[in-house]
Amino acid sequence: MKRSLSTMLLAGLAALVAVAVPLGAAETITDQSVTDAVEDELLFDQAVPANKINLTTAEGVVTLRGAVNNALAKQRAARLAETVKGVRSVVNRITVEPPAGLDDATLKRDVVEALAYDPATESYELDVSVTDGVVTLSGTTQSWQEKSLAEQTAMSVRGVTDVRNNISVNYSADRPDMEIRPEIEEALRWDTMVDDGLIDVEVDDGKVTLTGTVGSAAEKRRARYTAWVPGVTAIDTSPLNVERWARDEDLRKTKYVNKSSEAMRNAVADALLYDPRVLATNVTVDMTGSVATLRGEVRNAKAKRAAEQVAKRTVGVSSVVNRLKVRPEAERADEEIADSVRRALARDAYVDRYEIAVSVVDGTAYLYGTVDTWFEKGRADTVAATAKGVEGVRNNLEVDREAAALSYDPYVDDYDIYTYEWYDYEPVVTFEDDAEIREEIKDEVWWSPFIDSDNVSVAVDNGVATLTGTVDTWSQRGAALENAYEGGATWVINDLDVE
């Protein structure tokens, strides 16, 4: 999702920008305006080939058609569409047309290896079969989150066109409905990415129904994910309506009242236990005011990062001090770890085409080479951090200096690029006038279903945008930053206060 462009892209789109009409000022939403806004999201994203995707909108329902070369890009396109105000749901009819030359036997080997080389999934008792590029997963996991992680892992393998997830969830114990319902309500209450004020939870023999209203299609998907607590066997969100007025500030007041340190500590600890990437049995949480400190041990670098991300998405947490130590479960020689990283990069659907050199010293993976975009650099970093035995990553990959800056969307991305020490994006030259950029940013903020645009002020000087005002959560602060880049800012000073 980018509106910060290289000089060549800006020149090519100058005419389009000149005739664009900021719809935010009029505060009108039509199917055509929704279609245009979704097309913008796809156009400026570095991981989705927007020119190969067609879309239509009917009464807020967006239908995507076209072709991409990997299953993750298909999924990403739908999630990007869900983040646009006015989108009630997305019908994803995109087809996946992977590069030729990958037979089913090779795909099966790569999927099995991907599951085995990730410390979070290596213990899952799963069977893998592949027919015409479609992967079928069967077996058992101990939670729905583990089932979902296995699906994402398989989907990330180059050549996979789709994943049929037939994994069964085998809970360690049955739970009565009277225990499940309050746990779901509590989980929704503590998730910064869901406004739970208008959501009702019903549980019948482990089957959950969410009714009421949320403010975006992305929030609806997030609510479903959060509701999968132990004991749940199925979730129905069809009665959960998407209405943009549900972002009204008065409806969020009870969610963001001051929380006690003990309540926040328990909420972070519970959220860590639900996330299979973290394996949080050896993680402790301390709260000092609204600052969370994480201590203990995790198995790989990705788990450490995931733990910090989970804590940041807990209501009331203003910042995180990450003191987790990466301690792999078994010792591996550096060259063995390096080989695992190389193989993981080679089978990844996004970065497999690049020649990335890998060396490992004392468990730290060093990456060298050149990629086209910041997204691909971040993707390579994440893939390397996932490999068994990796304690840290030093990402020395070069990025095309004409590449647009990468923005982060918590509803789309599973990592926050702004927290990576190597993210040193240099602003590109813009041909747009400051006044035009300011209006584009204001329009982007208005189209976001996650931010109250009345509380955000925008100033632009020589292409550099400064955001001031207030938001409710750190996730909303990040969303505003993303919107500023999408609006054409070459750099963003984010002075928004989180209240």
N, C-alpha and C positions, 0 to 999 in steps of 0.2 A: 504494500500500500504506500506509494511514493508520489509525491508531487515535487520533490527536489530532483531536478533533472540534470543530465549532462548537457553541455552546450549544444551538442548536435541534436539531442532530443527536444530541447527547448526551441531551437530554431524550427524544427519540423512541425512542432505543435503550436507555434506562435499564432497562426491564424485561428486555430480552434479556440485558444484561450481568449483571443480578442472578441470573439462573438459569444462567449459563454455568458449566460445570464444567471447571476447569483440568486438562487431560489430561496435562500435563507431569509433574505430581506422580506420577501412576500409571505414566507411561512406557509406556502401551499405545497401539497404533495399530490402528484398525479402518478398514474402508472408510468407515463413516459419520463417524468422527472426521476422516479425511482430507478428506471432502467438506465438513464444517463448516469446517475450517481453510482450504481453498481458497476457500470462499464468503466468509470473512472477508477474505482477501487482495483479492478482487474488490470487496467492499463498501466498503473503505476506500481504494481507489485512485481518484484524481481523474480519470482518463482513460478509465475503463471503466464503462459503464452496467450495474452488477451486477444490477439488478432485471430486466434483459432477458435474462439469461443463466441457463440451467439446467445443472446438472451432476450426473453420477453417477460413482461409483467402483466398480470391480470388480477386486479383487486388485491394488490400487495403480495401475490404469490409469484415468485421469480422462477422461471424455468431456464436452465442452462443447457446448451447443446454445443457440440463441437468435438474436438479431439485434443488430447494432451498425450505426452509420452510416458507418464508414470501415474500410478494410483494416488500418490500423495498430492500431486498437483490437482487432480480431480477433486479430492477432498478439500484442498485449500481454497479452490475457487468457490465452493459452496460456503465455506466458513467466512470468506471475505464478504460474500453477498449478505450473509446474516448480520454483518456489523453495520449495515446501512439503515438509517431511520426509514420507516415505512414498509420495510420488508417483513411480512408476516411469516413466510416459510419459503423454502427453496426446494424445487424439484430438480435433481441433478441427473441429467441425461447425457452428460459428457462421456465419450468413449475413450478408452486408453489404448493407444497404438504404440507399443514399445519398439525400440530398435530391433531389427531382425537379427537372427542368429542365436537366440537364447532358447534352447529346447526345454521341455518340461523337467527332464532329469537334472539339468543344470540348475533350474530354478528351485527345485526341491532341495538340492544340496545346499544352495545358498541360503534358503529360508531356515533350514535346520541349523546351519552354521550360525546364522544371525541370532537365533534363539539361544544357542548353546554358548556363544561368546559374550553375551550380556549377563553380568552378575544378577540382574533383576529377573531374568527369565530362564536362566540355565536349569533351575530346579523344577520347572513346570513339566508335568507328565503329559506330553502332547504328541499327537501323530500328525504328520504333514503329508498331503497328497496334492498333486498339481495336474490339472487337465486344461490344455490350451491356454496356459498362462494364468488360470484361475486357481488360487490356493485355497484348499479346504483345511481348516484346523479342527481337530477333535481331541478329546481327552478331558482333563479336569484341572481346575485351578481352585484356590481357596477364597477368591473374591472376584467380584465383577471387575474391579480395577485391574487385576492381573489378567483377566480375560481380554480386556480392552488393550492393555499394553502388548500382549502377544499379537493381537491383530495389527496394531501400529507397527510393530517390529517386522512382521511379514510384509506389510504394505510398503515398507521402505526399501525393499529389495528391487533392484533394477529388473525389468522384464515382467514383473507381476502386474496383471491387469485388474484383478479384483481379489478380495478375500472373503470367503464364506466362513463365518465364525460359528462353528458347532461345538465349541467348548462348553462343558457343563461346569457350573460353580458348585463345589462341594464344601458347604460351610461346616466348620468343626462342631457346631451345635445348632439346634433349632431355637428360634427366638419367638416369643409371643408378639402379636401385633402391638400390644400395649407398651412394649419396649422399643419397637422399631419406630413407631410414629414420633415420639418425642425426640428420638435421636436424629431423625431426618429434619425435624423442625429446627433443632439446635444447629445442625450442620448448615442449613440454609441461612440461618440467622448470622453465622460467623463468616460466611463467604462474602468477600467484598465484591464479587462479580455477580451477585444475585441480590436484588431487592425483594425480600421475602414478605413484605407487608401485605400484599394482596394474594399470597399463595396459600391455599388450603391443602392439607395433607390427609389422605384417607388410606388406610391399610386394611386389607381383607385377606387373611391367610397368606401373608407375605407379599401379596400383590398391591402395589402402590399406585394411587391415582393422584396426580397433581392438578388442581383446578384453580381458577382465578385468572390473574392478569400479570404479565411482565412487560417490560418496555422494549424488548427486541428479540428477534429470532435467536441471536447468539446467546442472550441471557436464558432463553427457554432451554437451549441445549445444555448450558452450564447447570441449570437447575436439575435437569435429569441426571447429569453426571454426579452432582453432589448428593442426590437422593439415594444413590446406590450404597447404602450402609449394610453391614452384615445382617443376613436374614431375609433381605429383599429378593424375591424370585422374578418379579416383572415390574415394569414401570410404564404407566400410560400417561402421556402428557398432552394427548389430543384435546382435553378440556381446558388446557392452559392457553389462554388467548394472548396474542401479542398486540398491544395498543401503546402507541408512543406517549400518550398522556400519562401512562403509568410511571414515567420518570419524574413526575411532579415532586418537588422538594418536600412538601408537607407529608408525603407518603413514606419518606425515608427517615424522618426525624427520630423515630424510636430505634432504628438500626444503628445510628451513629452517635448515640449518647455515650458519655464516658463509661468505659468498662474498667473493672478492677483488674489489677495486675494478675491476680490469681485466676480470674476467669479467662483472661487472654492466654495465660500460660497453658491452662487446660485445653483451650480451643486449639492452640498451635500443636500441642502434643497429640491430640486426637487426629488432627488433619495429617500429621506426619505418619501416623500409624496406617491411615487409609491409603497412602501413596506408595505403590509397590516399587517405584524407582528408588525410594529412600531406604527401605528396609530398616526402619527406625527403632528397632529393639534396643540399640545401644546409643540412642540420642536423648539428651536431656535438654530442657528448655528453662531458661531463667528470664524473668521479666524485671526490668528496672524502669518504672514508669511505663512508657509505651515502646521501649526498646527491647527487642527479643535477642537473647544470646543463646546460640546453639553450641552445645558441647557433646563430645562423644566420638564415636567412630562410624564410618560408612565404608562401603566396599570399593567404590570407584569415584572418579572426579565428578561424573554426572550426578551421582547421588548427593554429593555435597551441594552442588548447584541447585538441584531440585528441592532440597530441604529449605534452602534460603527462599526460593520462589514460593513455596507453600506458606512459609511464615509471613511473607510480605502480603499474601492474599487473605490474611486473617484480619477481621475488623478490629480496629484500635491499634494495630501495630504500625508504628511510624518508621522504624528502621530495624535492620537485622545485623547483629555482629556474629559472623560465621566463624566459629572456632573448631569446627568439625575437622577431625583428622581422617585422612584416607588410608585405610589399612586393608589391603586386599586379603581375602580369606585364605589364599594360598600363595606362597612365593612363586614368582615366575621370572625367568631370566629376561633381561632387557630385550635381547634379540627376539625372543619368543613373543613378548608383548608387542614389539614393533611389527612383527609379521601379522599379528592379529589386527593391528590398526590398519596396515596396508590392505589386508583382505576386506576389512569392513568398509574402507573408503572405496575399494574397487567394486563392491557389490551394491553401493548406495545409489539410489535412483537419481539423485541430484548431482553428485560430484564424481561419478564413476569415470567420466570422460577426461578428467584432468590427471596430469602426471604430478602427483604429490609425493615428495620425498619424505620419508619418516625415519627418525632415529629416536631411540629411547635411552635415557640415562637416569639410573636410579629411580625408575618408575615414571619419570616425566617424559611425555611424548613431545617431540619437536617436529613441527610441520613446515616444509619449505616448498615453494613453487608459486604459480600464478593462477588466479581464478578471475572470472569476469565481474563478479558482483560481491557486495558485502554479505548478501544472503548466503552465497556459496561458501564464503570464508567462515561464517558462523555455523553453517551446516557441517563443514568439515571438522570444525572444532568440537561440535556436539557428538559427531560420530566417533571421533577419537576418544573423547572423554568417557564414552560408554563402554569401551573395550575392557575386558577383564584384565586387571593388573595395573591399569593406568591410574596414577595418583595425581597427575596434573597435566596440563597442556600448555605448551609455549607455541603460540600460533604465529609463525613468521610468514604466512602466505601473503603474497602481494596481490592487491586488488587494482584493476584498471582504474586509474585516477579520474577517468571521465565517468565512472559509475556513480549513479545516484546514491545518496545516503540511504541507509536502511532504517525504517521505522519498526517499532515493535508493537504488536497488538496482543494483549493477554488472552483474547478469545480465539486467536489464530495460531500464535507461536508458542512453542513449549520451552523457549529460553529467552532471556532478556539480554540482547546484544549490548545494551548500554552499560552493563555491569562488567563486561569483559575488558581487561586491561589493554588489549590491543586495539580497541575501537577508537581510532584517531582520524575519523573522517575529516577531510579538508573540504571546505565549501567550494562549490563550483561557481563559475560566472553565470549570472542570470541576465537575460535581456528584458525581463519584466520590470515594470515600474513598481515602486514601493507601494503605491496606493492600490494597484491591481493585486499585488500579492496579499496585502492586508484584507481586501475584500474576498479573495479566494480562501484565505485561512478562516475568516469569519463564516464563510459558506460551509467549509468543511466541518467546522465545529458545530454548526447548526444541524448538519446532516448526521452527526454522531448521535446515536440513541443513548449514549452513556454519560453525556455532559449537559449541564444546564448552561446554554450559551450566554444567558443573561449575566452569569457570574464570572465570565472570562473576558478580559480586555486584551486587545492585540495592538502592538505597535511594530512598525517595520522601518528599518534604517539600512539602506544599502543592501537589501536582501536579507538582513538578519532580523528575525522576529523575536520580540519579547512578549511573553505571556504573563499577565498578572491577574489576580483575583483569587477565587477560592474554589476548591472541589472537595468532595466528601472523602475520597480514598486515593491511595497511591496509584491504583489501577486507572482511575479517571485522570490523574495527572499525566500518566504515561500516554493515555489516549489523546489528550490535548496536544502533547508533544508530537505525536504521530500526525495529527491533523495539520499542525503547522508545517511540517515537512511536505505533506500532501498538497498544501496550498501554494507551494512554490518557494518557501523559505530556503535560503542556502545554509543557514545555521539558526539554531533556536536557543534562546535564553529562557529557561523555564522557571519563572519566579512565582508560579502558582502555589498558594498555601493549601495544605491539607488540613481541613477542620473536621 
